[in-house]
């Protein structure tokens, strides 16, 4: 029989290292919902995703568009590819390939396409790091004695994330920021794990851009499969027929985003894109007229149904968005949500309060355990 102490670990060290969670202990709680940066469900929040695409495919432009949508401080929803983004906050765009002038041009194209965006008033939370000139400044990870290690630039990046409350980090691109042997699986795995750790520590969504290898043009892959395996989502931006952009032929501007690896969603699903006046727009077929008729009423019905379900399980839910028991967040993870999304649940909750169908009960008033919980109003 294997003796765990053969490694030299003490009892305390073993206990701290390995915590077993019985499945039975999870029976009375709902799993935390998986939330995305964008409304299409391509890039999870607080996780590492990879966007792959050939040179000139348009990855950088598309990501500057996403950065603008997330960082924008305009009132009301902010849109990316025709859908409201689910994450709003500070964005850091670390460009090791495009210089600041090129990013400046893209920014102006995006603002020109959307008159509601004023760069001076609305984009103070979008930050660019231009390190395209210095080879040493752009390297975030390298190797030493065969192991992947963080560089001084990585430490500076981490400090910028912490000080500025960054919620979305875009890294452009992998070949420029990693001085490692990309073919070695342990190097690929260790590198992507560093970015996943960064995401987990600061609650920041990380999107790493990369170019596919010649042999990986069909799937968008490059180097070891460790890159794709460790990332949460792997998205490929390519022409609809899968071909590379040929500088000798006219480009029709058509692209697709294809899910090569999607942990929470359908594999192989596609978002259609079209280049238009300096930006990419969604070219998916628009929903038929009237598709949303009855959705608000349905959202209210499902909200009350799931609230009753929680009450049967003696689980108290909150109307506080910062609470771990926030009702809309709990409901969107429930298998009985009938396709209602987080924003629809939030809007339904507000309407139900206004209609007197929901009320707040204060438990343990005046005590340190005091909390507000949602109840269905009697007769509501």
N, C-alpha and C positions, 0 to 999 in steps of 0.2 A: 504493500500500500504506500502511496506517495505521502511523504511527510512534508507539509508546507513550511515547516521550520528549517528544512534543509537549505532554504534560500538565505537563512540568517535573519528573517523578519521576526520581530517580537510580537507578542499577543496584541499589544496596543496598535502596532503598525498594521497588522492583519485586519483588525476590526475597522480601522479608519479607511483602509483601502477598499474593502468589499462590504457593501451594505445590501443585504437580501430583502426584497420587498415581496411579501406573500401576495399572490393575486387576490386572495379573499379580502385583503385590506383595501382594495380598489373598488369593491362592489357598490359602496354607497356614494361614490363620487363620479362625476362626469369627467372624461378626459378634456384637457384644455384644447380649444379649437385651434386648428392651424390657420394662421392669418397670413395674408400675402401683401406684398408691397403694392402690386398692381391689381386692377380689377379683372384681369384675364386669368389670374391664378398661376402665373409663370414663376414668380420669384418669392419664396417664403420670407417672412420677417424673421430677424434674429438668426439667420442661417446663411450658409454658403451656397450659392448657385453659380453655375458656369454658363455663359453665353458664348457659343462657338460660331465662327463664320469666317469665310475666306476674306482676304484683303479686299477692300472696296465693296464688301457686302452691305455696309451701312451700320455696323454694330455701334460705332461711337456716336453717330448721329442719333440713333434710336435711344441710346443710354443717356445722352444729354437731354433728350426729350423727357425721359422718365425722371431724371434728376430735377428738371424744372417743375414737373408736375408735383413731385413730392415736396420740394422746398418752397413752392409758391405760397405766399401768405395772402392770396386773394380770398375774399369771403365766398362761402359756399363751396361746393365740390370742385376738385381739380381733376382734369381728365388726361388720360394717356391712352391713345389709340381708341378713342370714343367711349372709354369706360372710366368712371371715377376711381382714382387710386385709393387704396385702403390705408396707406401710411402717409402721414404728413409730419414733416420735421426737417432738421438740418441734414444736408447732404454733402459728402466729400467726394470729389471726382479726382482720382489720382491718375494723371495722364503721364505715362512713360513713353508714349508714342507720338501723340499729336501735340504740337506746341500750343502755347496759350492763344496765339493769334488765330489758329485754326478753330479752336474751341470758341473763341470770341465770335467768329463768323457764324458758327452753328447756332450760338445763342441768339444772335440777331435774326437769323432765319426763323427760329422757333417763335420769337416774340412777334415777328412780322406776320406770322400765320395765325396768331391768336391775339387780337387787339386787347383782350382783357388783361394781358400780362404786361406790366410795366417793370422793366428790369431794375430800375433804381428803387421803386417802392416795394416790390414784391419778392425780390430774390436775394435779400441780404443773408439768407440761411443756406445759399448754395455757394460752396467753396471749391475752387480749383487749385490743384497742386501741379505746377508745371515743372517737371524735372526732365524734360526731353533733351536737354543739352548735356548734362553730366551723367556719364555712365555709372559712376559710383553712387550718386544720389538716388538713382531709380531702383537700385537693387534692394529688395526687402528681405530676401532669404538667400542664403548661400550654403556651402558645405565646408566643414572643417573636420578632418580626420574621418571622412566618410559619413558624418552626421549633418543633418540639416540644422542650421542655426539662424537666429534672427540677427539682422544687421542694425547699425545705428539708425538707418532710415526707417526700419520697422518700429523702433522705439519712438522716433519722432512722430510717425503716423499714429501710433497708439495714443500718444500724449494728445495729439490734435483731436482724436475721437473723443477722449475723455473730457477735455476742456470745453469742447464745443457741442457736446451732447449729440453727436452724429447718430442718425438713425439709418442712413443708407450710405454705404461705401461702394464706389465703383472703381475697379482696378483695370486699367487699360495699358498693356495687356500682359499675359502670363510670360511670354518669351522675354519680355523686357525687364521684368521685376524678379524673376527667379534665376539665379546662377547655380543650377543644379543639373544633374544628369536626368533628363526627363524620361529616359527609357527605364531607369531603375524604379521598380515598384515601391521600394521603401522610401526613396526620395520623393516620389509623387504623393504617396500617402502621408508622409510626415509634413510636406508643404501644405497640402490642403487641410490637414488637421490643425495647423497653426492658424489658418484663417477661420476655421470653424470655432476654435477656442476664442479668437477675437470676437466673433459674432456672439458667442454665448456669454462672454464676460461683460460686454457692453450693450447687449441687446440690439446690435446693429446688423442689418441685412447687408451681406457682402455679395457683390456680383463680380465675378472674375471673367474678363474677356480673353478669348484665345483664338488662334488660327488653327484649323485642322491640318493634319499632315496630308501629303499627297495620297497616301494609302487610306486615309480616314475621311476622304471627301464625301463618301456616302453617308457616314454617320456623324461627322463633325469631330471625331476623336483625334487626339494627337498625343504622342508619347505613351507612357504607361497607362493602363486602364485604371490605375490607382486614382488618377485625377477624377475620372467620371464616377468611380465607385464611392468615393468619400463625399463628393458634393451632394447636396440634398436634391437639387434639380439640375438637369443638364438640357439646355435648350439650344437648338441649332437654327441659325438664320441663314437661309439659302434661297436661291432662285427656285421657283416651283418645280422645275424639271430636274433639280438637283445639280445642275451644271455650275461651273465656276464662272465668275464674271470675266468675260473676254474683252480686253481693251481694243481688239480689232473689230468688234461688232457693236452695233448700237444696243444700248441697255434699255429695256422697256420699263425698268424701275419696279418690276414685280418681285416681291420677296415673300417668304413664309417663315413663321416661327414654328418649329416642329419640336414636340416634346420627345426627346430621346430617352430621358430618364425623368419621370415625374412621380415623386413619392406620394403625392396626394392629388390624384387626377388620372385621366385616361391617357395611356401611353399612345404616342403617335398623333395626338390631336394637333390641330393646326390653327394658327391665326394668319390670315392673309393680309399682306401689306402692299401699299402702292406709294412710290416716290412721287411727291407733289409739291412743287414750289419750295424746295429746300428741306422738306421734312418727310417722314413716313406717316401715312394715314392708314387706318384700318379699312380693308377692302372686303371684309366679311359681309355677307348678305344681311341687310338690315332686318330687324324683327318686323313681322307683319303688323300692320296697323291694328291697334286694339289688343295687342298681346298682353298688356298689363291691366286690362279691365278686370276688376275683381281682386286684384292682388292685395290692396290694402285690407280689404275685408278678410281675405284668406289669412293674411299675416296676423290679424287680431285673433281670429279663431284658433290658429295654431299656437299663438302665444298663451292664450287661456288654457288650451289643452295641455301644454307642457308645464304650465304653472300648477295645474291640478295634479299632474303626474309627480312633480317635485313635492307637493304637499303630502301626497300619499306616502312618499318615501321619507317624510319628515325632514325634508331638506329646505332650509331657509335661503331665499334668494334676495339679491339687493338691486336697487336702481342706481347704485354708484358704479360708474364705469371703471374706477380704480380698484374695485373689490374683486377678489377671486371668485365671489359668488354672484357676479354681475349677470343678471338674468339673460339678456340677449346673447352674451358670450357663451353661456352654458347651453342655451337652446340651439345655437347654430352647430354645436357638436353632437346634438341628439339625432339619432337615426329617424326619429319621427318628425323632423322639421319640415317635411313636405316641400323641400326646395326653397324655403324662405331663407334669405341671407341676413347677415348681421345688421346692415343698415335698415332693412325692412322690419326686423324685430325691434330695433331701437325706435323707429318711427311709430310702429304699432303700440309700443309701450306708452309713448307720449300721448297718443290719441286715446288710449284706454284710461289713462289718468284723467285726461280732460273730460271724458265722458262719464267719469265717476264709476267706471267698472273695475278700477284698481285703487287700492288705498295702501298707505304706509302704516305699519304697526311698529312701535318702538319697544324692543325687548330690553329688560333690565334697565329701565330709565334711571338716570342719575348715578349709575355704577360704571366701573371701568369696562365692564363687558357690554355696555349699551350699544345697540346696533339697530339699524332700520331694515325692515324686511318687507317685501311686497306680499300683499294678500289680495285675493279676488274679493271685491266688495260684495257684501251680502245683498242679494237681489239684483246684482249687476249682471 
